[in-house]
Amino acid sequence: MTQTESFWHILEGFRDTTMGIQILLVLGMLVVSLLVFTKPGKVADAFTKLFLAAAFLWNSVACFLIVCGKSPIAKFLGGPLYAVIGFLFLVDLFITRKTHFTVPHTLGMQLTTGFFILLAFLFPFLGYFTGHPMIALPAYPCPLAGFTLALLAASAPRVDRGIYILTLIWAFVNIPKSFGYMDCYEETTLVLTGFYALGMLKYHDAQQEKQIR
């Protein structure tokens, strides 16, 4: 079995043994999307932060440290990184309250946000083009990161910058996969979302600098 085959075999096993939790996480992502688009506010903020904290901590332990623990990248980067992001969402929920999830009022930005959120849900379907369909489900680490970045980019600048930057790190760590490493071309969705989110962050930084001047 090649390294690539082993990679997808591990992810397939993770899918099969955690299917019930995966379904709940995907339903949670749908609820978050609905709340942020239709009823932004304190309830949406609280639910979204609590859900994302749970999803990131789950992936840190179950996916990176247990299932993929033999991989140095998973053990020493992915696992700790996702644990910190999950922890920061809890800090934001209970202490700092920096992030307020919403979508821009313009139709163009709403459609753009919806597009990048949709990419996270399409992640497993894109596997049909590379021979491993419906394995990397939407709540797996990478599509979850893309989903989170889409929400943060829409909500900027009223976001926790630490969470934003740490999630961007994972997006750009996966650039090699978008060029075919591990036959994971669907990773392009995360990388594109990462560049979009980085652009939005720099845009809002520039706007704030103009206001200071």
MDTraj code that builds the backbone (N, CA, C; nanometers):
import mdtraj as md
import numpy as np

residues = "MET THR GLN THR GLU SER PHE TRP HIS ILE LEU GLU GLY PHE ARG ASP THR THR MET GLY ILE GLN ILE LEU LEU VAL LEU GLY MET LEU VAL VAL SER LEU LEU VAL PHE THR LYS PRO GLY LYS VAL ALA ASP ALA PHE THR LYS LEU PHE LEU ALA ALA ALA PHE LEU TRP ASN SER VAL ALA CYS PHE LEU ILE VAL CYS GLY LYS SER PRO ILE ALA LYS PHE LEU GLY GLY PRO LEU TYR ALA VAL ILE GLY PHE LEU PHE LEU VAL ASP LEU PHE ILE THR ARG LYS THR HIS PHE THR VAL PRO HIS THR LEU GLY MET GLN LEU THR THR GLY PHE PHE ILE LEU LEU ALA PHE LEU PHE PRO PHE LEU GLY TYR PHE THR GLY HIS PRO MET ILE ALA LEU PRO ALA TYR PRO CYS PRO LEU ALA GLY PHE THR LEU ALA LEU LEU ALA ALA SER ALA PRO ARG VAL ASP ARG GLY ILE TYR ILE LEU THR LEU ILE TRP ALA PHE VAL ASN ILE PRO LYS SER PHE GLY TYR MET ASP CYS TYR GLU GLU THR THR LEU VAL LEU THR GLY PHE TYR ALA LEU GLY MET LEU LYS TYR HIS ASP ALA GLN GLN GLU LYS GLN ILE ARG".split()
xyz = np.array([
    [0.0836, -0.1187, 0.0000],
    [0.0000, 0.0000, 0.0000],
    [0.0883, 0.1254, 0.0000],
    [0.0640, 0.2157, -0.0926],
    [0.1432, 0.3377, -0.1022],
    [0.1061, 0.4339, 0.0114],
    [0.1881, 0.5385, 0.0276],
    [0.1606, 0.6376, 0.1305],
    [0.0264, 0.7061, 0.1066],
    [-0.0024, 0.7350, -0.0209],
    [-0.1297, 0.7991, -0.0540],
    [-0.2473, 0.7071, -0.0238],
    [-0.2351, 0.5799, -0.0608],
    [-0.3420, 0.4837, -0.0333],
    [-0.3639, 0.4684, 0.1167],
    [-0.2546, 0.4662, 0.1919],
    [-0.2640, 0.4543, 0.3374],
    [-0.3342, 0.5760, 0.3971],
    [-0.3036, 0.6946, 0.3448],
    [-0.3645, 0.8191, 0.3914],
    [-0.5165, 0.8137, 0.3767],
    [-0.5631, 0.7747, 0.2587],
    [-0.7070, 0.7717, 0.2352],
    [-0.7732, 0.6553, 0.3079],
    [-0.7002, 0.5463, 0.3265],
    [-0.7542, 0.4333, 0.4017],
    [-0.7782, 0.4723, 0.5473],
    [-0.6859, 0.5489, 0.6042],
    [-0.7008, 0.5951, 0.7418],
    [-0.8212, 0.6879, 0.7541],
    [-0.8332, 0.7808, 0.6593],
    [-0.9463, 0.8736, 0.6634],
    [-1.0789, 0.8012, 0.6436],
    [-1.0789, 0.6991, 0.5600],
    [-1.2011, 0.6217, 0.5387],
    [-1.2411, 0.5481, 0.6660],
    [-1.1423, 0.4927, 0.7360],
    [-1.1707, 0.4263, 0.8622],
    [-1.2239, 0.5226, 0.9667],
    [-1.1677, 0.6420, 0.9691],
    [-1.2152, 0.7444, 1.0617],
    [-1.3604, 0.7806, 1.0315],
    [-1.3917, 0.7915, 0.9035],
    [-1.5295, 0.8196, 0.8638],
    [-1.6242, 0.7112, 0.9131],
    [-1.5873, 0.5861, 0.8903],
    [-1.6768, 0.4751, 0.9215],
    [-1.6995, 0.4599, 1.0716],
    [-1.5952, 0.4832, 1.1507],
    [-1.6078, 0.4615, 1.2955],
    [-1.6701, 0.5813, 1.3681],
    [-1.6765, 0.6948, 1.3012],
    [-1.7310, 0.8144, 1.3676],
    [-1.8490, 0.8735, 1.2896],
    [-1.9154, 0.7929, 1.2107],
    [-2.0193, 0.8448, 1.1220],
    [-2.1288, 0.9188, 1.1986],
    [-2.1702, 0.8667, 1.3125],
    [-2.2749, 0.9329, 1.3892],
    [-2.2346, 1.0736, 1.4302],
    [-2.1124, 1.0876, 1.4785],
    [-2.0628, 1.2191, 1.5190],
    [-2.0474, 1.3092, 1.3979],
    [-2.0019, 1.2520, 1.2859],
    [-1.9859, 1.3327, 1.1640],
    [-2.1194, 1.3919, 1.1190],
    [-2.2254, 1.3131, 1.1282],
    [-2.3580, 1.3615, 1.0892],
    [-2.4011, 1.4763, 1.1794],
    [-2.3779, 1.4613, 1.3108],
    [-2.4132, 1.5671, 1.4051],
    [-2.3344, 1.6949, 1.3771],
    [-2.2066, 1.6804, 1.3437],
    [-2.1235, 1.7974, 1.3157],
    [-2.1688, 1.8691, 1.1885],
    [-2.2046, 1.7920, 1.0874],
    [-2.2537, 1.8535, 0.9640],
    [-2.3853, 1.9265, 0.9896],
    [-2.4725, 1.8661, 1.0688],
    [-2.5976, 1.9337, 1.1048],
    [-2.5680, 2.0628, 1.1808],
    [-2.4667, 2.0578, 1.2669],
    [-2.4264, 2.1779, 1.3393],
    [-2.3782, 2.2865, 1.2458],
    [-2.3022, 2.2487, 1.1435],
    [-2.2556, 2.3462, 1.0445],
    [-2.3727, 2.4099, 0.9713],
    [-2.4740, 2.3298, 0.9401],
    [-2.5927, 2.3836, 0.8729],
    [-2.6683, 2.4813, 0.9623],
    [-2.6809, 2.4465, 1.0909],
    [-2.7492, 2.5353, 1.1848],
    [-2.6729, 2.6661, 1.1990],
    [-2.5403, 2.6572, 1.2103],
    [-2.4576, 2.7777, 1.2198],
    [-2.4784, 2.8669, 1.0978],
    [-2.4752, 2.8079, 0.9798],
    [-2.4941, 2.8852, 0.8565],
    [-2.6285, 2.9553, 0.8568],
    [-2.7324, 2.8826, 0.8967],
    [-2.8670, 2.9399, 0.8995],
    [-2.8756, 3.0554, 0.9989],
    [-2.8195, 3.0378, 1.1178],
    [-2.8253, 3.1420, 1.2199],
    [-2.7500, 3.2672, 1.1770],
    [-2.6294, 3.2478, 1.1236],
    [-2.5464, 3.3630, 1.0868],
    [-2.6108, 3.4426, 0.9736],
    [-2.6741, 3.3733, 0.8811],
    [-2.7353, 3.4420, 0.7672],
    [-2.8703, 3.5044, 0.8002],
    [-2.9452, 3.4416, 0.8905],
    [-3.0823, 3.4872, 0.9125],
    [-3.1055, 3.5552, 1.0476],
    [-3.0321, 3.5142, 1.1506],
    [-3.0548, 3.5698, 1.2838],
    [-2.9238, 3.5975, 1.3565],
    [-2.8381, 3.6830, 1.2998],
    [-2.7133, 3.7149, 1.3690],
    [-2.7418, 3.7872, 1.5007],
    [-2.6587, 3.7604, 1.5995],
    [-2.6806, 3.8228, 1.7295],
    [-2.6157, 3.7399, 1.8386],
    [-2.6555, 3.7637, 1.9622],
    [-2.5923, 3.6971, 2.0761],
    [-2.6116, 3.5454, 2.0739],
    [-2.7310, 3.5030, 2.0383],
    [-2.7574, 3.3580, 2.0348],
    [-2.6744, 3.2911, 1.9253],
    [-2.6706, 3.3508, 1.8079],
    [-2.5919, 3.2968, 1.6968],
    [-2.4446, 3.2947, 1.7326],
    [-2.3955, 3.4016, 1.7955],
    [-2.2550, 3.4072, 1.8359],
    [-2.2215, 3.2953, 1.9339],
    [-2.3060, 3.2804, 2.0355],
    [-2.2802, 3.1804, 2.1385],
    [-2.2828, 3.0392, 2.0816],
    [-2.3853, 3.0104, 2.0023],
    [-2.3960, 2.8755, 1.9453],
    [-2.2785, 2.8468, 1.8519],
    [-2.2430, 2.9448, 1.7674],
    [-2.1361, 2.9248, 1.6701],
    [-2.0020, 2.9024, 1.7392],
    [-1.9714, 2.9819, 1.8392],
    [-1.8443, 2.9664, 1.9111],
    [-1.8381, 2.8331, 1.9846],
    [-1.9485, 2.7965, 2.0487],
    [-1.9514, 2.6690, 2.1211],
    [-1.9378, 2.5525, 2.0248],
    [-2.0088, 2.5601, 1.9126],
    [-2.0003, 2.4529, 1.8136],
    [-1.8596, 2.4420, 1.7560],
    [-1.8013, 2.5547, 1.7145],
    [-1.6676, 2.5509, 1.6540],
    [-1.5629, 2.5060, 1.7551],
    [-1.5783, 2.5463, 1.8808],
    [-1.4861, 2.4986, 1.9846],
    [-1.4917, 2.3463, 1.9941],
    [-1.6117, 2.2916, 1.9988],
    [-1.6283, 2.1467, 2.0082],
    [-1.5741, 2.0757, 1.8847],
    [-1.6017, 2.1319, 1.7659],
    [-1.5583, 2.0689, 1.6407],
    [-1.4064, 2.0691, 1.6278],
    [-1.3422, 2.1799, 1.6639],
    [-1.1970, 2.1868, 1.6547],
    [-1.1301, 2.0967, 1.7587],
    [-1.1829, 2.0945, 1.8804],
    [-1.1254, 2.0082, 1.9837],
    [-1.1455, 1.8608, 1.9487],
    [-1.2612, 1.8278, 1.8937],
    [-1.2880, 1.6907, 1.8495],
    [-1.1863, 1.6465, 1.7452],
    [-1.1660, 1.7298, 1.6431],
    [-1.0715, 1.6944, 1.5383],
    [-0.9280, 1.6893, 1.5894],
    [-0.8955, 1.7759, 1.6844],
    [-0.7621, 1.7741, 1.7427],
    [-0.7307, 1.6383, 1.8047],
    [-0.8232, 1.5898, 1.8853],
    [-0.7990, 1.4649, 1.9580],
    [-0.8285, 1.3428, 1.8717],
    [-0.9508, 1.3352, 1.8188],
    [-0.9942, 1.2135, 1.7496],
    [-0.9224, 1.1922, 1.6176],
    [-0.9123, 1.2979, 1.5358],
    [-0.8525, 1.2821, 1.4034],
    [-0.7008, 1.2910, 1.4069],
    [-0.6488, 1.4028, 1.4575],
    [-0.5050, 1.4255, 1.4502],
    [-0.4252, 1.3393, 1.5481],
    [-0.4637, 1.3394, 1.6755],
    [-0.3811, 1.2742, 1.7767],
    [-0.4045, 1.1240, 1.7870],
    [-0.5264, 1.0776, 1.7602],
    [-0.5552, 0.9345, 1.7725],
    [-0.5435, 0.8630, 1.6380],
    [-0.6260, 0.9017, 1.5425],
    [-0.6311, 0.8299, 1.4152],
    [-0.5072, 0.8556, 1.3299],
    [-0.4629, 0.9802, 1.3238],
    [-0.3484, 1.0161, 1.2391],
    [-0.2227, 1.0437, 1.3218],
    [-0.2185, 0.9917, 1.4434],
    [-0.1105, 1.0242, 1.5360],
    [0.0281, 0.9816, 1.4923],
    [0.0386, 0.8897, 1.3969],
    [0.1709, 0.8473, 1.3504],
    [0.2356, 0.9509, 1.2588],
    [0.1562, 1.0423, 1.2068],
    [0.2083, 1.1471, 1.1203],
    [0.2639, 1.2614, 1.2056],
    [0.3884, 1.3002, 1.1853],
    [0.4449, 1.4118, 1.2631],
    [0.3673, 1.5416, 1.2438],
    [0.3188, 1.5658, 1.1210],
    [0.2431, 1.6887, 1.0957],
    [0.1140, 1.6883, 1.1768],
    [0.0477, 1.5724, 1.1820],
    [-0.0765, 1.5628, 1.2589],
    [-0.0493, 1.5747, 1.4083],
    [0.0541, 1.5065, 1.4540],
    [0.0831, 1.4994, 1.5976],
    [0.1393, 1.6290, 1.6533],
    [0.2270, 1.6934, 1.5777],
    [0.2978, 1.8095, 1.6314],
    [0.2496, 1.9433, 1.5758],
    [0.1660, 1.9413, 1.4719],
    [0.1123, 2.0660, 1.4179],
    [-0.0398, 2.0666, 1.4219],
    [-0.1022, 1.9746, 1.3485],
    [-0.2476, 1.9744, 1.3380],
    [-0.3178, 1.9609, 1.4724],
    [-0.2779, 1.8616, 1.5509],
    [-0.3416, 1.8381, 1.6803],
    [-0.3309, 1.9572, 1.7739],
    [-0.2086, 2.0043, 1.8010],
    [-0.1956, 2.1216, 1.8892],
    [-0.2635, 2.2467, 1.8337],
    [-0.2508, 2.2692, 1.7028],
    [-0.3095, 2.3882, 1.6426],
    [-0.4611, 2.3893, 1.6588],
    [-0.5253, 2.2769, 1.6316],
    [-0.6708, 2.2699, 1.6434],
    [-0.7151, 2.2781, 1.7892],
    [-0.6338, 2.2252, 1.8799],
    [-0.6666, 2.2357, 2.0219],
    [-0.6635, 2.3816, 2.0671],
    [-0.5635, 2.4556, 2.0214],
    [-0.5527, 2.5972, 2.0583],
    [-0.6688, 2.6772, 1.9998],
    [-0.7033, 2.6509, 1.8726],
    [-0.8157, 2.7218, 1.8109],
    [-0.9454, 2.6927, 1.8861],
    [-0.9687, 2.5655, 1.9187],
    [-1.0878, 2.5301, 1.9952],
    [-1.0909, 2.6001, 2.1300],
    [-0.9764, 2.6036, 2.1979],
    [-0.9669, 2.6714, 2.3273],
    [-0.9949, 2.8207, 2.3131],
    [-0.9410, 2.8828, 2.2079],
    [-0.9616, 3.0265, 2.1878],
    [-1.1078, 3.0604, 2.1595],
    [-1.1793, 2.9696, 2.0939],
    [-1.3225, 2.9939, 2.0738],
    [-1.3958, 2.9952, 2.2080],
    [-1.3545, 2.9096, 2.3006],
    [-1.4147, 2.9098, 2.4336],
    [-1.3799, 3.0376, 2.5097],
    [-1.2548, 3.0814, 2.4967],
    [-1.2142, 3.2070, 2.5596],
    [-1.2959, 3.3231, 2.5042],
    [-1.3156, 3.3228, 2.3724],
    [-1.3939, 3.4276, 2.3076],
    [-1.5393, 3.4233, 2.3541],
    [-1.5916, 3.3027, 2.3727],
    [-1.7309, 3.2867, 2.4148],
    [-1.7533, 3.3377, 2.5569],
    [-1.6638, 3.3013, 2.6477],
    [-1.6885, 3.3283, 2.7890],
    [-1.6162, 3.4511, 2.8442],
    [-1.5116, 3.4976, 2.7750],
    [-1.4311, 3.6053, 2.8345],
    [-1.4195, 3.7275, 2.7434],
    [-1.3539, 3.7119, 2.6282],
    [-1.3187, 3.8298, 2.5487],
    [-1.4320, 3.8819, 2.4620],
    [-1.5137, 3.7923, 2.4077],
    [-1.6298, 3.8278, 2.3251],
    [-1.5922, 3.9215, 2.2093],
    [-1.4837, 3.8904, 2.1419],
    [-1.4380, 3.9743, 2.0307],
    [-1.5118, 3.9456, 1.9003],
    [-1.5506, 3.8201, 1.8811],
    [-1.6067, 3.7800, 1.7518],
    [-1.7585, 3.7905, 1.7519],
    [-1.8097, 3.8579, 1.6483],
    [-1.9539, 3.8693, 1.6291],
    [-1.9855, 3.8246, 1.4870],
    [-2.0432, 3.7057, 1.4759],
    [-2.0655, 3.6457, 1.3451],
    [-2.1829, 3.7115, 1.2734],
    [-2.1578, 3.7478, 1.1487],
    [-2.2607, 3.8091, 1.0662],
    [-2.2188, 3.7961, 0.9209],
    [-2.3015, 3.8432, 0.8309],
    [-2.2636, 3.8477, 0.6894],
    [-2.2802, 3.9912, 0.6413],
    [-2.1988, 4.0357, 0.5457],
    [-2.2112, 4.1730, 0.4945],
    [-2.3509, 4.1982, 0.4364],
    [-2.3901, 4.3245, 0.4342],
    [-2.5241, 4.3592, 0.3880],
    [-2.5373, 4.3571, 0.2355],
    [-2.4262, 4.3710, 0.1645],
    [-2.4347, 4.3749, 0.0182],
    [-2.4596, 4.2348, -0.0379],
    [-2.5382, 4.2275, -0.1425],
    [-2.5723, 4.0988, -0.2025],
    [-2.4479, 4.0273, -0.2539],
    [-2.3567, 4.1040, -0.3131],
    [-2.2365, 4.0425, -0.3675],
    [-2.1549, 3.9726, -0.2609],
    [-2.1384, 4.0369, -0.1454],
    [-2.0609, 3.9768, -0.0376],
    [-2.1352, 3.8598, 0.0261],
    [-2.2679, 3.8683, 0.0309],
    [-2.3457, 3.7559, 0.0828],
    [-2.3287, 3.6335, -0.0067],
    [-2.3328, 3.6551, -0.1374],
    [-2.3143, 3.5442, -0.2312],
    [-2.1732, 3.4881, -0.2221],
    [-2.0762, 3.5762, -0.2052],
    [-1.9374, 3.5308, -0.1921],
    [-1.9199, 3.4470, -0.0666],
    [-1.9758, 3.4938, 0.0437],
    [-1.9685, 3.4178, 0.1682],
    [-2.0369, 3.2827, 0.1530],
    [-2.1552, 3.2832, 0.0922],
    [-2.2263, 3.1575, 0.0698],
    [-2.1471, 3.0616, -0.0173],
    [-2.0772, 3.1150, -0.1173],
    [-1.9965, 3.0314, -0.2064],
    [-1.8861, 2.9603, -0.1296],
    [-1.8139, 3.0332, -0.0453],
    [-1.7034, 2.9719, 0.0270],
    [-1.7523, 2.8760, 0.1351],
    [-1.8669, 2.9032, 0.1932],
    [-1.9264, 2.8076, 0.2865],
    [-1.9666, 2.6804, 0.2120],
    [-2.0244, 2.6985, 0.0937],
    [-2.0662, 2.5839, 0.0126],
    [-1.9474, 2.4945, -0.0219],
    [-1.8314, 2.5539, -0.0457],
    [-1.7137, 2.4739, -0.0795],
    [-1.6816, 2.3719, 0.0298],
    [-1.7033, 2.4116, 0.1545],
    [-1.6769, 2.3182, 0.2640],
    [-1.7706, 2.1972, 0.2571],
    [-1.8961, 2.2219, 0.2228],
    [-1.9926, 2.1122, 0.2134],
    [-1.9696, 2.0267, 0.0887],
    [-1.9097, 2.0848, -0.0140],
    [-1.8835, 2.0104, -0.1373],
    [-1.7566, 1.9257, -0.1296],
    [-1.6764, 1.9462, -0.0263],
    [-1.5467, 1.8794, -0.0141],
    [-1.5532, 1.7285, -0.0415],
    [-1.6427, 1.6544, 0.0223],
    [-1.6454, 1.5089, -0.0031],
    [-1.6912, 1.4724, -0.1428],
    [-1.7754, 1.5553, -0.2030],
    [-1.8257, 1.5264, -0.3372],
    [-1.7166, 1.5462, -0.4425],
    [-1.6254, 1.6402, -0.4171],
    [-1.5170, 1.6635, -0.5124],
    [-1.4240, 1.5434, -0.5218],
    [-1.4289, 1.4563, -0.4217],
    [-1.3490, 1.3346, -0.4261],
    [-1.3883, 1.2413, -0.5387],
    [-1.5077, 1.2607, -0.5958],
    [-1.5479, 1.1792, -0.7097],
    [-1.4535, 1.1992, -0.8281],
    [-1.3923, 1.3152, -0.8370],
    [-1.3034, 1.3443, -0.9493],
    [-1.1633, 1.2874, -0.9284],
    [-1.1313, 1.2463, -0.8052],
    [-0.9967, 1.1948, -0.7776],
    [-0.9967, 1.0528, -0.7217],
    [-1.1127, 0.9881, -0.7255],
    [-1.1177, 0.8468, -0.6911],
    [-1.1408, 0.8146, -0.5455],
    [-1.1752, 0.9123, -0.4631],
    [-1.2041, 0.8827, -0.3223],
    [-1.3237, 0.9656, -0.2757],
    [-1.4416, 0.9357, -0.3321],
    [-1.5611, 1.0145, -0.3001],
    [-1.6127, 0.9886, -0.1592],
    [-1.6711, 1.0931, -0.0998],
    [-1.7434, 1.0828, 0.0272],
    [-1.6582, 1.0255, 0.1401],
    [-1.5289, 1.0559, 0.1384],
    [-1.4411, 1.0119, 0.2475],
    [-1.4131, 1.1282, 0.3422],
    [-1.3587, 1.2385, 0.2901],
    [-1.3303, 1.3562, 0.3730],
    [-1.4588, 1.4378, 0.3874],
    [-1.5343, 1.4095, 0.4905],
    [-1.6654, 1.4709, 0.5100],
    [-1.6518, 1.6181, 0.5517],
    [-1.7602, 1.6965, 0.5432],
    [-1.7504, 1.8416, 0.5655],
    [-1.6943, 1.8828, 0.7007],
    [-1.7108, 1.8000, 0.8043],
    [-1.6620, 1.8372, 0.9370],
    [-1.5218, 1.7838, 0.9647],
    [-1.4556, 1.7253, 0.8634],
    [-1.3156, 1.6866, 0.8773],
    [-1.2322, 1.8144, 0.8952],
    [-1.1097, 1.8022, 0.9418],
    [-1.0302, 1.9222, 0.9733],
    [-1.0225, 2.0263, 0.8635],
    [-0.9937, 1.9855, 0.7400],
    [-0.9710, 2.0853, 0.6346],
    [-1.0982, 2.1565, 0.5891],
    [-1.2051, 2.0864, 0.5548],
    [-1.3278, 2.1598, 0.5206],
    [-1.3819, 2.2408, 0.6376],
    [-1.3629, 2.1921, 0.7615],
    [-1.4047, 2.2691, 0.8781],
    [-1.3273, 2.3998, 0.8853],
    [-1.1986, 2.3956, 0.8563],
    [-1.1173, 2.5177, 0.8561],
    [-1.1661, 2.6147, 0.7493],
    [-1.1996, 2.5629, 0.6300],
    [-1.2521, 2.6487, 0.5244],
    [-1.3842, 2.7118, 0.5637],
    [-1.4707, 2.6330, 0.6237],
    [-1.6007, 2.6819, 0.6724],
    [-1.5796, 2.7943, 0.7739],
    [-1.4863, 2.7747, 0.8658],
    [-1.4582, 2.8737, 0.9703],
    [-1.4007, 3.0011, 0.9112],
    [-1.3094, 2.9880, 0.8162],
    [-1.2500, 3.1058, 0.7535],
    [-1.3540, 3.1865, 0.6757],
    [-1.4470, 3.1173, 0.6116],
    [-1.5541, 3.1880, 0.5397],
    [-1.6378, 3.2713, 0.6365],
    [-1.6684, 3.2152, 0.7531],
    [-1.7448, 3.2885, 0.8541],
    [-1.6656, 3.4067, 0.9093],
    [-1.5377, 3.3833, 0.9377],
    [-1.4546, 3.4894, 0.9939],
    [-1.4330, 3.6030, 0.8942],
    [-1.4119, 3.5668, 0.7670],
    [-1.3922, 3.6695, 0.6644],
    [-1.5157, 3.7558, 0.6488],
    [-1.6332, 3.6948, 0.6598],
    [-1.7585, 3.7696, 0.6486],
    [-1.7790, 3.8611, 0.7685],
    [-1.7264, 3.8212, 0.8841],
    [-1.7492, 3.8951, 1.0080],
    [-1.6411, 3.9977, 1.0383],
    [-1.5303, 3.9924, 0.9679],
    [-1.4203, 4.0858, 0.9928],
    [-1.4687, 4.2291, 0.9758],
    [-1.4160, 4.3226, 1.0580],
    [-1.3029, 4.3079, 1.1512],
    [-1.3436, 4.2688, 1.2931],
    [-1.4708, 4.2401, 1.3175],
    [-1.5164, 4.2082, 1.4536],
    [-1.4944, 4.0601, 1.4830],
    [-1.3675, 4.0205, 1.4814],
    [-1.3308, 3.8811, 1.5034],
    [-1.2079, 3.8749, 1.5938],
    [-1.1861, 3.7587, 1.6518],
    [-1.0638, 3.7334, 1.7279],
    [-0.9506, 3.7105, 1.6282],
    [-0.8551, 3.8005, 1.6254],
    [-0.7487, 3.7949, 1.5256],
    [-0.6608, 3.6700, 1.5422],
    [-0.6435, 3.6263, 1.6674],
    [-0.5637, 3.5075, 1.6913],
    [-0.6250, 3.3839, 1.6272],
    [-0.7564, 3.3673, 1.6435],
    [-0.8266, 3.2552, 1.5808],
    [-0.8142, 3.2638, 1.4298],
    [-0.8316, 3.3834, 1.3786],
    [-0.8265, 3.4066, 1.2341],
    [-0.6907, 3.3621, 1.1778],
    [-0.5832, 3.4086, 1.2385],
    [-0.4488, 3.3811, 1.1869],
    [-0.4118, 3.2342, 1.2029],
    [-0.4473, 3.1744, 1.3157],
    [-0.4149, 3.0330, 1.3365],
    [-0.4884, 2.9440, 1.2361],
    [-0.6118, 2.9776, 1.2043],
    [-0.6864, 2.9000, 1.1049],
    [-0.6269, 2.9199, 0.9658],
    [-0.5804, 3.0420, 0.9362],
    [-0.5122, 3.0673, 0.8094],
    [-0.3862, 2.9824, 0.7955],
    [-0.3154, 2.9631, 0.9053],
    [-0.1930, 2.8826, 0.9007],
    [-0.2238, 2.7433, 0.8476],
    [-0.3319, 2.6830, 0.8968],
    [-0.3653, 2.5481, 0.8506],
    [-0.4038, 2.5479, 0.7029],
    [-0.4702, 2.6532, 0.6586],
    [-0.5070, 2.6613, 0.5165],
    [-0.3825, 2.6615, 0.4292],
    [-0.2821, 2.7367, 0.4674],
    [-0.1641, 2.7505, 0.3819],
    [-0.0651, 2.6356, 0.3997],
    [-0.0708, 2.5663, 0.5128],
    [0.0099, 2.4450, 0.5295],
    [-0.0304, 2.3410, 0.4257],
    [-0.1557, 2.3456, 0.3836],
    [-0.2090, 2.2448, 0.2920],
    [-0.1975, 2.2826, 0.1445],
    [-0.1223, 2.3856, 0.1133],
    [-0.1030, 2.4241, -0.0265],
    [-0.0477, 2.3081, -0.1104],
    [0.0510, 2.2300, -0.0615],
    [0.1018, 2.1184, -0.1437],
    [-0.0066, 2.0200, -0.1873],
    [-0.1075, 1.9980, -0.1023],
    [-0.2135, 1.9049, -0.1389],
    [-0.2954, 1.9563, -0.2568],
    [-0.3109, 2.0876, -0.2669],
    [-0.3890, 2.1422, -0.3783],
    [-0.3183, 2.1215, -0.5115],
    [-0.1888, 2.0873, -0.5068],
    [-0.1142, 2.0576, -0.6285],
    [-0.0976, 1.9075, -0.6495],
    [-0.1694, 1.8262, -0.5686],
    [-0.1699, 1.6827, -0.5918],
    [-0.1035, 1.5975, -0.4877],
    [-0.0466, 1.6567, -0.3847],
    [0.0134, 1.5747, -0.2786],
    [-0.0962, 1.4916, -0.2126],
    [-0.0749, 1.3638, -0.2005],
    [-0.1715, 1.2684, -0.1463],
    [-0.2982, 1.2606, -0.2309],
    [-0.2900, 1.3034, -0.3578],
    [-0.4073, 1.3031, -0.4457],
    [-0.5253, 1.3762, -0.3830],
    [-0.4956, 1.4826, -0.3084],
    [-0.6000, 1.5543, -0.2358],
    [-0.6252, 1.6890, -0.3018],
    [-0.6618, 1.6858, -0.4295],
    [-0.6828, 1.8093, -0.5039],
    [-0.7985, 1.8923, -0.4489],
    [-0.8923, 1.8269, -0.3797],
    [-1.0035, 1.9020, -0.3228],
    [-0.9568, 2.0024, -0.2169],
    [-0.8322, 1.9863, -0.1726],
    [-0.7758, 2.0816, -0.0769],
    [-0.7678, 2.2225, -0.1358],
    [-0.7787, 2.2311, -0.2683],
    [-0.7799, 2.3619, -0.3346],
    [-0.8911, 2.4500, -0.2782],
    [-1.0017, 2.3899, -0.2365],
    [-1.1128, 2.4684, -0.1816],
    [-1.0700, 2.5405, -0.0541],
    [-0.9954, 2.4716, 0.0313],
    [-0.9468, 2.5333, 0.1551],
    [-0.8453, 2.6424, 0.1254],
    [-0.7540, 2.6145, 0.0336],
    [-0.6491, 2.7121, 0.0008],
    [-0.7102, 2.8388, -0.0582],
    [-0.8060, 2.8231, -0.1492],
    [-0.8730, 2.9401, -0.2075],
    [-0.9464, 3.0210, -0.1001],
    [-1.0127, 2.9512, -0.0100],
    [-1.0811, 3.0198, 0.0989],
    [-0.9800, 3.0925, 0.1873],
    [-0.8636, 3.0303, 0.2076],
    [-0.7593, 3.0928, 0.2871],
    [-0.7103, 3.2227, 0.2251],
    [-0.6866, 3.2219, 0.0943],
    [-0.6408, 3.3436, 0.0276],
    [-0.7496, 3.4517, 0.0313],
    [-0.8744, 3.4101, 0.0147],
    [-0.9845, 3.5060, 0.0235],
    [-0.9904, 3.5672, 0.1634],
    [-0.9816, 3.4827, 0.2653],
    [-0.9881, 3.5309, 0.4032],
    [-0.8696, 3.6222, 0.4348],
    [-0.7515, 3.5890, 0.3851],
    [-0.6345, 3.6743, 0.4061],
    [-0.6546, 3.8099, 0.3383],
    [-0.7091, 3.8083, 0.2177],
    [-0.7360, 3.9326, 0.1474],
    [-0.8344, 4.0203, 0.2224],
    [-0.9392, 3.9591, 0.2786],
    [-1.0382, 4.0353, 0.3545],
    [-0.9762, 4.0931, 0.4817],
    [-0.8873, 4.0168, 0.5439],
    [-0.8211, 4.0661, 0.6648],
    [-0.7356, 4.1881, 0.6334],
    [-0.6584, 4.1807, 0.5248],
    [-0.5737, 4.2937, 0.4851],
    [-0.6579, 4.4139, 0.4427],
    [-0.7705, 4.3868, 0.3780],
    [-0.8599, 4.4953, 0.3373],
    [-0.9099, 4.5725, 0.4591],
    [-0.9555, 4.5003, 0.5613],
    [-1.0069, 4.5675, 0.6802],
    [-0.8956, 4.6372, 0.7573],
    [-0.7757, 4.5801, 0.7559],
    [-0.6624, 4.6488, 0.8172],
    [-0.6371, 4.7823, 0.7483],
    [-0.6430, 4.7836, 0.6153],
    [-0.6213, 4.9066, 0.5408],
    [-0.7307, 5.0092, 0.5704],
    [-0.8542, 4.9617, 0.5834],
    [-0.9637, 5.0529, 0.6147],
    [-0.9465, 5.1170, 0.7519],
    [-0.9012, 5.0382, 0.8483],
    [-0.8798, 5.0912, 0.9821],
    [-0.7654, 5.1903, 0.9849],
    [-0.6607, 5.1661, 0.9057],
    [-0.5488, 5.2592, 0.8983],
    [-0.5932, 5.3931, 0.8399],
    [-0.6826, 5.3884, 0.7413],
    [-0.7340, 5.5123, 0.6824],
    [-0.8121, 5.5940, 0.7851],
    [-0.8896, 5.5253, 0.8687],
    [-0.9682, 5.5951, 0.9704],
    [-0.8794, 5.6615, 1.0746],
    [-0.7669, 5.5949, 1.1075],
    [-0.6731, 5.6515, 1.2049],
    [-0.6095, 5.7782, 1.1506],
    [-0.5765, 5.7769, 1.0213],
    [-0.5153, 5.8931, 0.9590],
    [-0.6145, 6.0080, 0.9465],
])
top = md.Topology()
chain = top.add_chain()
for i, resn in enumerate(residues, 1):
    res = top.add_residue(resn, chain, resSeq=i)
    for name in ("N", "CA", "C"):
        top.add_atom(name, md.element.get_by_symbol(name[0]), res)
traj = md.Trajectory(xyz[None], top)
